[in-house]
Amino acid sequence: MRRKLKLVKGKQPRTALVYGMRIFAAGEITEIEAARVSFSDGTSGRITMHLIEGTRAQIRRQLMQSVDAFFELLDQEPS
């Protein structure tokens, strides 16, 4: 059965999500600095790095909550 294409007015802009992840032993970290991003126009910016401590299950749960919160905030920004 063929599906009809649904036409949508306008087109959402394409985006890129930049993130990094690495597990360290608890108590091993003394400082976290913002990551640097270079843009195609020659400017640069910073990305705030976050720290979540706990068991793997606790870290996974908090990470998923943080990702959900990130997209909720993003969805609230004016287009």
C-alpha positions in Angstrom: 0.0 0.0 0.0 1.4 3.4 -1.0 1.6 6.2 1.5 0.8 9.7 0.5 3.4 12.3 1.3 2.3 14.9 3.9 3.2 18.4 2.8 4.4 20.7 5.6 4.6 24.4 5.2 8.1 25.7 5.9 11.1 23.6 6.7 12.7 23.2 10.1 16.3 24.2 10.1 18.9 21.5 10.4 20.9 21.5 13.6 23.9 19.8 15.1 24.1 18.6 18.7 27.7 18.6 20.1 28.3 16.6 23.3 31.0 14.5 24.9 31.0 11.7 27.4 33.6 9.9 29.5 33.4 8.0 32.7 36.0 8.7 35.4 36.6 7.2 38.9 34.7 9.1 41.6 36.8 11.8 43.2 39.3 11.9 40.3 38.0 15.1 38.8 39.3 18.4 40.2 38.1 20.9 37.5 35.9 21.0 34.5 36.4 23.7 31.8 34.1 24.8 29.0 34.8 23.2 25.6 35.6 25.4 22.7 33.8 25.3 19.4 34.9 27.0 16.2 32.2 28.1 13.7 32.4 28.2 9.9 32.3 32.1 10.0 35.6 32.1 12.0 34.1 32.9 15.4 34.2 30.6 18.4 32.1 29.8 21.4 32.1 27.6 24.5 30.0 24.7 25.6 29.4 24.2 29.3 30.5 20.8 30.5 28.5 19.0 33.2 29.4 16.5 35.9 27.1 13.7 37.1 28.4 11.4 39.9 26.9 8.2 41.1 26.5 4.6 40.1 26.0 3.7 36.5 22.3 3.4 37.0 22.2 6.8 38.8 24.3 8.5 36.1 22.2 7.0 33.3 18.9 8.2 35.0 20.2 11.7 35.6 21.6 11.9 32.0 18.3 10.9 30.5 16.5 13.5 32.7 19.1 16.2 31.6 18.6 15.3 27.9 14.8 15.5 28.3 15.1 18.9 30.1 17.5 20.2 27.4 15.0 19.5 24.7 12.1 20.9 26.7 14.0 24.2 27.1 14.9 24.1 23.4 11.2 23.6 22.5 10.3 26.7 24.5 12.6 29.0 22.6 10.9 31.3 20.1 11.4 30.1 16.5 
